[in-house]
Amino acid sequence: MSLSGRDAYRDELTRIAAEDASVVCLEADLGGKGHPFEAAHPDRFFNLGIAEGAMVDMATGLAVAGYKPFVSTFAPFAALRAAESLKLTLGYLAAGVTVVAPYAGVSGAWFGTTHHCLEDLAILRSIPGVTIAAPYGEAEMRAVVREAARTGRPHYIRTGRNAAYTSLDRDGDVPPPVNWESRDDSDEVCLVSVGEEGTRLALEARQASPGTSHAHLVYLDHEHLTSAAAELARHHRRFVVVEEHRGQGGVAEALALLMPECEVTSVAAGQNWPTQGGDHQEVMAALGLDLPAVLSAVSRARGGHRPTHDAA
């Protein structure tokens, strides 16, 4: 059985650290009992408690000293509570810190609005020099973590809570700018999926609407999206981007700017705030992010209508 994204991160980092003594792991009271890195490398594991900004600042010092720090906390606390520290560390100083942020989107579900994060891509994409990734499945997460450790560049890696998926590309290589799950050049409409739940919905939509092309994106920063946009525009003219994020500042908006000759529709979280509890998919549906919304967007795109943000 595949591991969830956050468990795959912990396991892969523990393996990397066995070969690379410069790798250190910092957690903001998120590790729980039995963290594999702490068990294998206790002298390089630090639990900073609920002090996210201080954790990032500490990681900056470790990076300057020649270490490769990986820090992890809930996405809303990484991207929002520690935003200033991220801007200075990953952006201004270009320190080789990797931030791994589980509980992205509304994967926290029952925890409520304080633990939801539908704004992190907008924030991190506005900081130059940060490599941003949202892997789907265990193999992609492992590949992204290995690449972050290899390059030592500032990274922000987004993942969910406990959902476990099988990656589309399981060879373990660095994910390409565009991972084509299916491509039919005879159809102008192409689904573009972002992250775990966006990809799950796109795959379900492909099953319900056979023949629809599907391009999966792992890396979401400006540099990678520029390359992805060039490839996407060579094959299709209309796109339906599915992402567990607000429409504002999301990947659809970025692709629309990068492909002005194309039509880009976004199926994303809407303007509302979840006011009732539920599991992950129930909260997503309450925000207008579910399979019917994706199929409706594909249908409208095929009809040739000018797109609007579906959940705006």
N, C-alpha and C positions, 0 to 999 in steps of 0.2 A: 504494500500500500504506500502511496506517495505521502511525503511529509507536507505539512502546511508550509507556507512561505517563511514564517518566522522560525519554525523548527528547522527547516532546511538551512536557513542562515546560521543558526547557532551551531548546527552540526558541521557545516562546511567551514566556518571560521575556526572551529576547534581543530579540524584537520589541517588547515593552512598553518595555524600557529605551531603545530608539531614540527613543521619544516622551517618556519620563519620566526625566530625569537623576537623580532621587532613588533609582532602583532600583539596588541592589547585590546581588551574588551571592557567597555564601560556600560553600565546599565543604571537606569533611574528607577530602582525598586520594581523592576518588571521581570526579573529573572526567575523568581519563584524558587522552589526547592529543586535540587537536582539539575541545575544548569550545567550542560556538558562542558562548557569552557571553564567554568569555575572548578569542576571536578578534575579536569585534565591539567589546567594551568593556573592554580590558585594565586600564584604570585603576580599574575598579569590580569587578574579580574578585579574590577572595582565596582561596587554598588554605591552610587552617590545619593540614593534616596530621591525624594521628589525635589530635586534641585537641578532642573534641566539646563538652565542657562549656565550654571556653574560647571555642569558636566561637560558641556561643549567647550567652555573656556579652558578647563583642565585638559581636554583632548588637544586643544590648540598648543598648549605648552609641550605636551608629549610629542606632537608632530614636529615641532621645532627642534626638539631634542633628538629626533631621528627615529622615533617609533611610528608605527602604523596603527593609530587608534580607530576602533569601530565603536560607535556609541548607539544605543538603542533606547527608545522610549515611545510612548503612544504618539501617533502622528500629530494630533492637535497640540500636544505639549512640545513636540520637536519644532513644528513649523510655525506655531503661533506664540506660545509662551517663550520660547527661546529664539524668536525670530531675529532679534538684534545680534545675538551672539552668532547665529548662523550667517548673517550678512557679513559680519566682520571676519569670521573664521574661514568660511568657505569662499567668500567673495573677495573682500579687500586683501586679506592675507594669503589667499589661495593655499591654505594649509591642507595637508593631505589627510583630512578627516573624512571618514565615511559615516553617514547618519542612516541608520536602518529604522524605519518608522512603520511598525505594525498598527493595526486598528485604524487604517486609513478609510476614507469614505464614511459610511455608516455601519461598518462591520462591528462596531461596538454595540449597535442596536439598542438593547435594553439599558445600557449605561446612560443613554440620553444625550442631549445636545452638547454637554460639556465634553463628552468623549467622542463626538463625531468630528470628522475633518473633511470638508468638501472644498477647502480653499488652499491646500498645501501646494498644488502644482502652480497655481497663480503666483504664490509667494516665491517659491524656489525658482521658477522659470524667469523671474524678474531679476535674479542675482547672476550676473555674468560669471562664466567659468565653472559652473557646477554641472557635473554630469548627473542627470536625473533618470532613474529607471523604475519601471513598474512591472516586474516579471510576473509571468503566468506559469505557475507550477514549479515543482521542485528543481527540475533540471535547469530552467532559466535562472532561478534564484541562485543556485550554486555557481553558474557561469558568471553572473553579474558580480557576485561576491569575490570570486577569484580574480576577475578583471580589476575590481577596485583595489584589491591587495597588490596586484601586479603593477598597476600604473601609479599608485599613490596619489591619484588626483582627487580633489574634493568630490564626493558623491552623496546623493540623497536617494535612498532606495525605499520605495513605497510598497507596502504589502498589507494583507488583511489580518484577520484574527486566527481562526482555526481551519478555514476551508482549505482543502487539499485538492489540487488539480494536476493532471498529467500535462506537461509542457508539450506544445506543438512540435518543437524541435528538440529531440532528446539526445543529440550527439555531444552535448557538453561544450560546444564551441561558443565563442562570443556571439550573441545574437546580432543579426544584421540590422541595418536601418529599417528594412521592411521584411517581415517574415510572412510570406504568402502561404496561407493555409489552403486557399483555393483561388484560382484566377481564370476568368472567362472573359476574354477581350471582346466577345460579341455583345456583352452587356455593359452599358456605360456606368451602371451603378455598382459601387464597391462599398462594402462594410469595412470600417476601420475600427479596430478594437484597442482599448487602452486598459491595462491592468487586469486583475483577476476577474472581477464581475463583468466588466465590459466585454472581455473575451468570452466568458461563459454565455452571456446573452447573444453575442454575435454567432457563436457556434450553434446555439439553439435556433436562431433565426435562419441560419443556413439549412438546418434540417427541415424547418417549416417552409422554406422558400428555396428549393434546390436551384442551383445555377447562379446564385448570387456570389460574386467574388468577395473574398475576405482577406484583408491585410491586417496583420497583428503587429503593433508597435511595442517595443520594450523600452527603448531609450527615448526620452521625451524632452530633452533640452534643445535649445535653439540649433546647435550645431548638428545634432542627429536628425532633428525634424526637417532641417533644410535639405539634407540628403534624401530623407524619406519622401518629402514633397516632390522632389524632382522625379523620383522613380514612380510614385503614384500617378502623377500627371501624365506620364508617358503611356499609361495603360487605360486610364478612365477619366471621365469628365465630371461625374457626380459621385459624391461621397456621403455616407452616413456614418458619423463618428459616434461610438458608444463609449461613454466614460462615466465612472462613478465620481463625479466632481461637479461643481457648479459650472454652468455654461460660461460665465465670465472668467476669463483667464485660463480656460481649459485648452485642451489640445485642438479642439475643433476651431476655435478662434485663431490659434496659431497657424493651422494649416490653411485656413481661409485667406490669411494675409500672405502666406507663402505661395498659394496657388490662386491668384486673382482671376485666372481664366476659367477656373472650375467652380462648381457649385458644392458647397459644403453644408450639410445639415448636422445638427448636434442633437443626440438623445442623451440627456444628462440630467442631473438633479435640478429641480426647479428652484423657484424663489421662496418656497415655503420652508418652515422649520418643522421637523417632526415633533408632534405634540403627544403622541401615544407610543407606548412600548410595542415591541414585536420582535420577531427574529430578523435577521439581516435582510432577507429578500422581501419581507413584509414592509420594512421601513423604506427600502428602495422603491417599492411599488407605490407607497404613499407619496413619494417625491416624483412620480411619473417616470420611473426608470425600471421598465419591465419588458417582457417579450412583446406584448401587444403594441407598446410604444415603438419598439424597434421595427416591427413588421409594418406598422402604419407609416413610419418614416421612409422605409424602403419603397413602399407602394407609391407614396407621393413623389419621391424622387424619380421613379420610373415614369410617372405621369408628366414629368417635365415642368412641374411647378417650381417657381423660385423658392428656395428653402428658407425656413425660419427655424430658430432654435426651438425644438419641440417642447422642451420643458421650461421655456423661458417664462 
